[in-house]
Amino acid sequence: MKKILPLFSYILHPIFISIYATLFYLFCKGDIFTNQEKYYVLFQILIITFLVPVLFFLLLRSTGHVNSVMVPETSQRKIPLVLQCFLYILLVKRSIVIARYPELHFFFLGALFSTILALICSLFKIKASLHMMAISGLTIFVIGLNMHLQMQNPYWGALLILMTGVVASSRLEMEAHTPKEIMIGLLLGVLPQLLFLYLWL
């Protein structure tokens, strides 16, 4: 188990969460969008939330500003979090607009607020688990979308709650965070999503 748990820190790395959320959203609302539109949305998300951050990480690593994909030091998180804020703003303003993708729009808006809060924490040298922030935000989104679309399927929510616990265990097993940092990350992920949940649920 000790060898398996760290794998979840990579499989459920924050950089993949936006893709997972988009895939779930398109799966649940598949009849509304054409296949061409689905591919277009996924392509945008892949470029903005995955490829750009990866290229930026490689640049930061080559210049010595970060030394690991997990960004363990609080001081190293400021630049990536600022970039993430700008990318989320680009998404909600230009790509995932409220008129066409309301639920996904509010998910990314919640993710933006979570990222801003994480940035503020880093400025005050408070370390929060970005893994927990990401997976807990996704969990609230999935549960909310399940309720909103009246899917009557509790399994997705239950699976994500389980995965949230697994990620927490993984981060603790890797000694990447203390229980306090895990809880801070959980709150940063949950609270903004709950706030915006009231606007579209």
N, C-alpha and C positions, 0 to 999 in steps of 0.2 A: 504493500500500500504506500509505503514511504517513497518508493520509486515511481509509482503511478501518479500520485498527487501533484508533483511539479508539472506534469504534462498539461494539467488544466490551466496553469498560469499562462501557457502559450496558446492553447486552443481557444481559451476565453480571454485572450489579451484584449485590452480596450480598443486596439486598432481594428479588431474584427467585429466589434459589437454593432456598429452602424450597418454593416453589411448584413448581419444576422437579423437585425430589426427590420431592414428593408425587405429582405427575403420573406420574413414572416408576414409583413404587411401586404406584400403583393400576392402571397399565397392565400391570405384570408379574403382579399378583395379582388381575386383573380378575374372574375367575370366583368368587372368594370373597365379594365384596361386591356388594350390589345397587346399581343406578344411584342410587337415593335416598341410600344411605349414602355413595357416592362424592361426590355433590354436597354432602352435609353436611360431609364431611371437607374438601373443597376450600374450601368457604365459611368454615369455621373457620380454615384456614391463611391464606386471603386476608385475613380480618379481622385476625388476630393478628400475622401476620408482614409484612403489606404496608400495609393501611389505617391501622392504629394507628401504626406507625413514620412513615408519610408525614405524618399529621396532627401527630404530635409534632415532626417535622422542621420543618414549617411554623411551629409555635409557637416552636421554638428560633430559627429564622431571623428571625422577626418581632421577637424580643427580643435579637437580635444574638449569640446564643451559638454559632451556626454560620453560615458564609457560603457554603457550597457543598454540593451533594448528595454530593460525594465526601469531605467532611469531611477536608480535607488536614492540618489542624493537630492534633497529638497532644493538645493541651489541650482541643480541642473534642470529642474522642471519648469522654470519660469519661461524660457524661450519656447519650448514645445507647447506649453499651455496657451501662451499668447497666440501662437500660430493656429492652434486648434480652435480658439475663439473666432479668429478671422475666417477660418474654413466653415465653421458652423453658421456664421453670419452670412457668408456667401450662399450656403445651402438654403437657408430660410428666406433669403431675400430674392434669390434668382432661380433656384432650381426646384426645391420642394416647397412650392407656394401653397398658402392656406386654401386658396380657391379650388385647387385640384387635388391636393393630398393633405387634407386637414389634420387627420390623426398623426401621420408621419411628420408633418410640419411641427406639431406641438411636441412630439418626441424629441426632435432636434433642437427645438427651442428650450426644452427642459435640459437637454444635454449641454447646451450653451451656458445656461445658468449654473449647472453643476461645475462646468469647467471654470467659469469665472470664480465661483466659490473656492475651488481647488487652488486657483491662482492666488487668490487673496490669502488662503492658508499658507501657501508657500512663501509669500512675502513676509509673513509673520513667523516663518520657520516652523510651521505646523505641518507635519507630514500626514497625509491622508492616503489611504489605499485607492489608487486609481482603478485597479481591478474591481474592487468592491463597488466603487462609484458607478462603473460602467455596467456590470452585471445586474446590480440592483435596479438601476434605471431601466434596463431592458425588461426585467421581471415585472415591474409596475406597468410598463407599456403593454406587454403581452396580456397581463391580467385585465387591464383596462380595455384593450381592443376586443378581448374575448367577451366582456360584458357588453360593450358598445354594439357589437355585431350579433349579440345574443347567440353565440356559437354553442353554448351549453356543453363546452368541452373543458373540464377542469384540469386535464392532463398536462397541457402546455404550461399553465401556471405552476402546477405542482413540480414539474420537471425543472423549471427555472428557479423555483425556491430551493430545490435540492442542489442545483448547480451553484447557487449563491453560497450555500453552506460548504460545498466542495471547494470553491474558489477561496473562501475564507480559510479553510483548513490547509489548502495548498500554500497560501501566502504565509501562514504561520509555520508550516512545516519547513518552508524555505528560509525562515527567519528574516523575511523581507519586511515584516511589519509586526508591531505589537498589537494586542487585542484592542487597545485604545485607537490606534490608527485604522484598524479594520472597522470599528464602529463609526469613526468620523467619515470614512469613505462611504459606508452604508447610508448614513444620513445625507451626505452630499448627493448621492444618487437618487435616493427615494423622495426627498422633500420637494425638489423642483418638479419631478414628474407628477407627484400627487397634486401639486398646486395647479399645473396646467391640465391635469386630468378633469378637473371640474369645468374646464372651458369646452371640452369636446365630448365628454362622456354622456 
